[in-house]
């Protein structure tokens, strides 16, 4: 069974490709390599012993997207990761984010509608909740005004899919709203590989400990949280990848109750930035050089998931801990330093 994974050489995409291939799916990857590396393909092959089909293609090129789907009309499901993903960068470059995250989604959905079977998994985000009023956050929490253009593209993306599903019952879709995926595959063959300066906390931590970055900036210690730093729900990327496979299987087996479903993916536990640093120092034995700096625009105070819906309907729950994730991230960084 052929499955398309857009952005399949990215962080979450590559781990999901591994889990799909372990389950016997034939995977086709589309990636434009704007924030990923072709070497990730070698890592996938090293883990699974199978090479997925790879197409270097920019989904912003509508003609090329149409050409791709004409060649691959036997695709039974699409998992859509391809998007720009950094909150801070999106504040500085909003039009880049709207073009890359919205146009590409529309072009893929337009082609998906033409297929006989149209199963679609959308890489959404807890950013759709903005600063939620209650913790933990359930799927029924109101979608607040987005705190960043990135968050807004995820809100708009879900609305586009929902509107498509309303008028076309053939399209079956699940949006997975994940919180903060971190860590690396236990084989240390694939992991988070930011191009340039990392926009996310964990690779900045590991690069600082590895001597690539001089110092980690902690953005604000005056938030209304126990230690003053922002709280997030950090989830191991392998747990996230497995959830995508389970969600796809739910659609393929027509077990979904409606043709647009939404699930949170998280651990259900919030960890502050300082707690994450403590976890890293504990598992790595390294002392981290960090300093407190001013708050960063676009950051919410606290966000962690209520995972009961995913636990019940997907039969999925996280297996790996924050310490597991931090240790795997550090081993991944060490393997990169050797290279």
C-alpha positions in Angstrom: 0.0 0.0 0.0 1.5 3.3 -1.1 1.6 6.3 1.2 2.9 9.8 0.4 4.8 11.6 3.2 5.4 15.3 2.3 8.3 16.8 4.2 9.4 13.2 4.8 13.1 14.0 5.3 12.3 16.5 8.1 12.4 15.7 11.8 9.0 14.2 12.4 8.5 13.1 8.8 11.7 10.9 8.7 10.7 9.1 12.0 7.2 8.5 10.6 8.7 7.1 7.4 10.6 4.6 9.5 7.5 3.5 11.4 5.5 3.2 8.2 8.1 1.1 6.5 8.3 -1.1 9.7 4.6 -1.7 9.2 5.1 -2.7 5.5 3.9 0.4 3.7 5.5 1.5 0.5 6.5 5.1 1.2 6.9 7.9 -1.3 8.7 11.0 0.1 8.3 14.6 -1.2 10.8 17.1 0.2 12.3 20.3 -1.2 15.3 20.0 1.1 14.9 23.6 2.3 15.1 22.6 6.0 16.4 19.0 5.7 19.2 17.0 4.2 19.3 14.2 1.6 21.6 12.3 4.0 18.5 11.6 6.1 17.5 9.1 3.4 20.6 7.1 4.2 19.6 7.0 7.9 16.1 5.7 7.0 17.6 2.9 4.9 20.1 2.0 7.6 17.3 1.6 10.1 14.7 -0.2 8.0 16.8 -1.9 5.2 14.3 -0.3 2.7 14.7 2.7 0.5 11.6 4.8 0.1 10.9 6.5 -3.2 12.1 10.1 -3.1 11.1 13.1 -5.1 12.8 16.4 -4.6 9.9 18.8 -5.3 8.7 22.1 -4.0 5.0 21.9 -3.3 4.6 25.6 -4.0 4.9 24.7 -7.7 1.3 23.7 -8.5 2.2 22.3 -11.9 4.8 19.9 -10.4 2.3 18.8 -7.7 -0.2 18.0 -10.5 2.5 16.1 -12.4 3.5 14.1 -9.3 -0.1 12.9 -8.6 -0.6 11.9 -12.2 2.4 9.6 -11.8 1.3 8.2 -8.5 -2.5 7.7 -8.8 -2.3 4.6 -6.6 -1.5 6.5 -3.4 -3.9 5.4 -0.6 -3.0 8.0 2.0 -1.1 11.2 2.5 0.7 12.4 5.6 1.4 16.1 5.2 4.3 17.5 7.2 5.8 19.9 4.6 5.7 23.3 6.2 7.8 26.0 7.7 7.7 25.5 11.5 9.5 28.1 13.6 7.3 30.5 15.7 10.0 33.2 16.0 10.9 33.1 12.3 7.2 33.3 11.4 6.8 36.6 13.3 9.7 38.0 11.2 8.7 36.4 7.8 4.9 36.1 7.8 4.4 36.0 4.0 6.9 33.2 3.7 4.9 31.1 6.2 1.5 31.9 4.6 2.8 31.0 1.1 4.6 27.8 2.2 2.1 26.5 4.7 -1.2 27.4 3.0 -0.6 27.2 -0.7 1.1 23.8 -0.5 -1.8 22.4 1.5 -4.4 23.6 -1.0 -2.4 22.2 -4.0 -2.1 18.8 -2.3 -5.8 18.7 -1.3 -6.9 19.6 -4.9 -5.0 16.6 -6.2 -6.2 14.3 -3.4 -9.8 15.1 -4.3 -9.1 13.5 -7.7 -8.0 10.2 -6.3 -10.4 7.2 -5.7 -9.3 6.9 -2.1 -8.5 10.2 -0.2 -7.1 9.7 3.3 -5.2 12.7 4.7 -3.3 13.1 8.0 -2.5 16.7 8.8 0.5 17.8 10.8 -1.2 20.3 13.1 0.0 21.9 16.3 -1.0 22.9 19.8 -0.3 26.5 18.7 -3.9 26.4 17.4 -5.0 26.8 21.0 -3.1 30.1 21.5 -2.9 30.7 25.2 -5.5 28.3 26.4 -7.6 29.3 29.4 -7.5 25.9 31.1 -4.8 23.2 31.5 -4.5 20.5 30.4 -5.8 21.4 26.9 -8.6 19.2 25.5 -9.5 19.1 21.8 -12.7 20.9 22.6 -10.8 23.9 24.0 -11.6 27.1 21.9 -9.2 27.9 19.2 -7.8 31.3 20.4 -6.4 34.0 18.2 -3.0 32.7 17.1 0.0 34.1 18.9 2.2 33.9 15.7 1.8 33.6 11.9 3.0 29.9 12.2 0.1 29.2 14.6 -2.3 31.0 12.3 -1.2 28.8 9.4 -2.1 25.7 11.4 -5.5 27.2 12.3 -6.2 28.2 8.7 -4.9 24.8 7.5 -7.4 22.9 9.7 -10.2 25.2 8.5 -9.3 24.5 4.9 -9.4 20.7 5.5 -12.6 20.9 7.4 -14.3 22.9 4.7 -13.0 20.4 2.1 -14.4 17.5 4.1 -17.8 19.2 4.4 -18.4 19.3 0.7 -16.5 16.2 -0.3 -17.3 13.1 1.9 -14.7 11.1 -0.1 -11.9 13.1 1.7 -11.2 11.4 5.1 -8.9 13.5 7.3 -7.3 13.5 10.8 -5.5 16.5 12.2 -2.9 15.6 14.8 -2.3 18.5 17.1 1.1 17.8 18.6 2.8 19.6 21.4 6.6 19.7 21.4 8.2 16.7 19.7 11.9 16.1 20.7 14.5 13.5 20.8 15.9 11.1 18.2 15.6 7.5 17.0 17.2 5.0 19.3 19.5 3.9 16.5 21.0 7.4 16.4 20.7 7.2 12.6 18.1 10.0 12.4 17.2 13.0 14.6 16.5 16.7 14.6 18.8 18.3 12.1 18.1 22.1 11.9 19.7 24.1 9.1 21.7 27.0 10.6 20.8 28.4 14.0 18.2 26.1 15.7 14.8 27.7 16.3 13.8 25.1 18.9 14.9 24.5 22.4 16.3 21.0 22.4 18.8 21.2 19.5 19.9 24.6 20.9 20.6 22.8 24.2 22.5 19.9 22.6 24.5 22.3 20.3 25.4 24.4 23.3 26.6 21.4 25.3 28.4 20.2 22.2 30.3 23.4 21.8 28.7 24.6 18.6 26.7 27.4 20.3 28.3 29.5 23.0 25.3 30.0 25.2 21.6 29.1 25.5 19.2 31.9 25.9 16.2 31.2 28.2 13.5 33.7 27.0 12.0 35.1 30.2 11.9 33.9 33.9 9.0 36.2 34.9 6.1 34.2 33.6 3.3 33.1 36.0 4.7 29.6 36.3 6.4 27.8 39.3 9.9 28.7 38.2 9.0 31.7 35.9 9.9 30.0 32.6 7.5 28.8 29.9 5.9 25.4 30.2 5.5 23.0 27.3 4.5 19.3 26.8 7.6 17.6 25.4 6.9 14.4 23.6 9.4 11.9 22.2 9.4 12.0 18.3 9.1 8.2 18.0 5.9 8.3 20.0 4.6 11.0 17.7 5.6 9.0 14.6 3.8 5.9 15.8 0.7 8.0 16.4 0.7 9.0 12.7 0.8 5.3 11.6 -2.1 4.5 13.9 -4.1 7.5 12.7 -3.6 6.4 9.1 -4.6 2.8 9.9 -7.8 4.2 11.5 -8.7 5.9 8.2 -7.7 3.0 6.0 -9.9 0.7 8.1 -12.8 3.3 8.0 -12.9 3.3 11.8 -13.2 7.1 12.0 -16.5 8.4 13.2 -16.6 11.6 11.1 -14.6 12.5 8.1 -12.6 15.2 9.9 -11.2 14.2 13.3 -8.8 16.0 15.6 -6.5 14.5 18.3 -4.0 15.9 20.7 -0.6 14.2 20.8 1.3 14.9 24.0 2.4 13.3 27.3 -0.1 15.1 29.4 2.7 16.6 31.5 4.0 20.1 31.3 7.7 20.8 31.8 9.3 24.2 32.2 12.4 25.3 30.3 14.5 25.0 33.4 13.1 21.5 34.1 14.1 20.5 30.6 17.6 21.9 31.2 17.8 19.9 34.5 16.7 16.8 32.7 19.4 17.3 30.1 22.1 17.9 32.7 21.0 14.8 34.6 21.1 12.3 31.7 24.1 13.8 29.9 26.3 14.6 32.9 27.1 18.0 31.2 26.7 21.4 32.8 24.9 23.7 30.4 25.9 27.3 29.8 22.7 29.4 29.8 21.4 32.8 30.7 18.0 34.4 31.3 17.1 37.0 28.6 14.0 39.0 27.7 10.8 37.3 26.7 10.4 36.3 23.0 7.4 37.6 21.0 4.9 34.9 20.1 5.5 32.6 23.1 2.6 31.4 25.1 3.0 30.9 28.9 1.9 27.3 29.2 0.6 24.5 27.0 0.2 20.8 27.9 -2.2 18.2 26.5 -5.2 16.3 27.7 -4.5 13.0 25.8 -7.6 11.1 26.8 -9.2 11.3 23.4 -6.1 9.9 21.6 -5.7 7.2 24.3 -9.3 6.1 23.8 -10.0 6.3 20.1 -6.5 5.7 18.7 -5.5 3.3 21.4 -2.3 5.3 21.6 -0.3 6.7 24.5 3.3 7.8 25.0 5.8 5.2 26.0 9.0 7.3 26.3 9.9 9.9 29.0 11.5 13.4 29.0 14.7 11.8 30.2 14.6 9.2 27.4 14.1 12.0 24.8 16.9 14.2 26.2 19.3 11.3 26.3 18.5 10.3 22.7 18.9 14.0 21.6 22.3 14.2 23.3 23.5 10.9 21.7 22.3 12.2 18.3 24.3 15.4 18.8 27.4 13.4 19.8 27.1 11.3 16.6 26.9 14.5 14.5 29.9 15.9 16.3 31.9 12.8 15.3 30.9 13.4 11.7 
